[in-house]
Every structure is written in C-alpha cells, then in structure tokens.
Amino acid sequence: PSSAKSRSSAAMTCARTLSALSGVGPKVADCVLVFAYGRCERVPIDTHAFQLACRDVLPAVRGRGLTAAVYSKVASRFRELFGAERAAWAFMTLFVGELAMFRRELESPPTTGSMHRVAASPTVAMHFV
C-alpha cells in the first residue's frame, strides 16, 4: 500500500501533466482528479470558489488575484480545515450552498423528495463540469 504522501505526490504529478495539455488549467485538472479518480484532496478553484474562499476560509487572500500561489494556498487551507480526505467534499458542499436553486430549496419548508429533485437537476450537474 502506498503512503498518503506518495499518493499526494502522484496527484500533484497528474495535475501538472493534465495542466500541460492545451486548454487545461489547474481547475480542470483538479476536476478530473476529483470526479474521475476520487482524489478528494484536490480542490477545483475557479473565480466563484475563490470568492467563497476569500469570504469563508482564507480572508487573507481577499483582494489578490487567483495566481498559482494563491490557488495552492486556498486548496491547502481546505485540506487543513477539513482534512485531505474531505477537502473536495467540503468545497463542493460550500459551493452548492451558494447556488440560488439550493438556497431557495433550503429556505422553503421541506417536502418529501425536494432535495433529491434539486440534486438530480441537470443544471446542478453543469456547475461541476
């Protein structure tokens, strides 16, 4: 069995390799690693995620651009707060909570199967691609 450190190193190597492809940046590389390979220590960060991070998990980067160094700091902060095995899950949970359709669902009285209906929506799936 490989150690957590070697798995993390392998994920970093994969992310760099994917990012070398034309049109693939760090966010898309991390999306591939999270959704296709279950690498939950990776955190796909785009402008919306960056805004969320500035507000909720790493206010120190507020006012800065999303450079490679800042991307790395934000992802590291998610791993620090939630653990490597839950970093992607925590990010996605916070991100989905920002979607208007989920906010409406959370603010309205619960009905049977209501969250299942929203979660199965193709609109939600588009946000994760």
VENURQUI-V240073 format. One record per residue. N is the residue number from 0. RES is the residue in three letters. PHI is phi as a letter, one per 40 degrees, with the letter a starting at -180 (999 if undefined). Layout:
n,res,phi
N,RES,PHI
N,RES,PHI
This chain:
n,res,phi
0,PRO,999
1,SER,c
2,SER,c
3,ALA,c
4,LYS,c
5,SER,c
6,ARG,c
7,SER,c
8,SER,c
9,ALA,c
10,ALA,c
11,MET,c
12,THR,c
13,CYS,c
14,ALA,c
15,ARG,c
16,THR,c
17,LEU,c
18,SER,c
19,ALA,c
20,LEU,c
21,SER,d
22,GLY,g
23,VAL,b
24,GLY,b
25,PRO,d
26,LYS,c
27,VAL,c
28,ALA,d
29,ASP,c
30,CYS,c
31,VAL,c
32,LEU,c
33,VAL,c
34,PHE,c
35,ALA,c
36,TYR,b
37,GLY,g
38,ARG,c
39,CYS,c
40,GLU,c
41,ARG,c
42,VAL,b
43,PRO,c
44,ILE,b
45,ASP,b
46,THR,c
47,HIS,c
48,ALA,c
49,PHE,c
50,GLN,c
51,LEU,c
52,ALA,c
53,CYS,d
54,ARG,c
55,ASP,b
56,VAL,b
57,LEU,a
58,PRO,d
59,ALA,c
60,VAL,c
61,ARG,d
62,GLY,g
63,ARG,c
64,GLY,c
65,LEU,c
66,THR,c
67,ALA,c
68,ALA,c
69,VAL,c
70,TYR,d
71,SER,c
72,LYS,c
73,VAL,c
74,ALA,c
75,SER,c
76,ARG,c
77,PHE,c
78,ARG,c
79,GLU,c
80,LEU,c
81,PHE,b
82,GLY,g
83,ALA,d
84,GLU,c
85,ARG,b
86,ALA,d
87,ALA,c
88,TRP,c
89,ALA,c
90,PHE,c
91,MET,c
92,THR,c
93,LEU,c
94,PHE,c
95,VAL,c
96,GLY,c
97,GLU,c
98,LEU,c
99,ALA,d
100,MET,c
101,PHE,c
102,ARG,d
103,ARG,d
104,GLU,c
105,LEU,c
106,GLU,c
107,SER,c
108,PRO,c
109,PRO,c
110,THR,b
111,THR,c
112,GLY,g
113,SER,c
114,MET,c
115,HIS,c
116,ARG,c
117,VAL,c
118,ALA,c
119,ALA,c
120,SER,c
121,PRO,c
122,THR,c
123,VAL,c
124,ALA,d
125,MET,c
126,HIS,c
127,PHE,b
128,VAL,b
